[in-house]
C-alpha cells in the first residue's frame, strides 16, 4: 500500500504527516510543538537526529539531520574542504559543520509556496535522502578527521552510492 493511501493529506499539517511517517517506520520521535518534530533514525554508521519544522510565514518545511563529530582542531581545514567536495556531490540539501555544537549537519528546505501541499511520499523521500547522504559521506568525514586522509582521497569512498550490504 502506498503511503498516500494510508491517510488523506488534504487537511493535514506537514508535521502531522511526518509524525505518521515516524510511526510507520517505528522511529523514536518527540512532537516538540505544533510546527516541529524531532526523531532518532538508526543508520549503519550511527544514529541520526532529524528535526523537521514548518514555517507558515515562508511556507517552508525545514529538515535538519545531525550527528556528533568532534574533529581535532588542526583537522578543521581538511573537514571544511571535504564539506565543499561533499556539497558539490549533493543534488539537494547541503552539509555544514557547527563547530560550537560539535555537530555535522545536513540541511534541506522544501518550499511549498502558494498553498502547495507535500505528500507523504515526498516527505518520506526527504527524510530518507537525509539519512542516505549522511551514511554516504560519513566515512569521508571520518577519514579526514581521524584517518589522516587527504580530502580528495577520502572522497573516493563516496564517489558512488552503495547498493545493498556486503
PyMOL commands that set and color helices and strands:
alter all, ss='L'
color gray80, all
select helices_A, chain A and resi 3-6+14-25+73-89+113-115+120-146+151-158
alter helices_A, ss='H'
color red, helices_A
select strands_A, chain A and resi 28-33+36-42+47-55+60-68+94-98+103-111
alter strands_A, ss='S'
color yellow, strands_A
deselect
rebuild
show_as cartoon
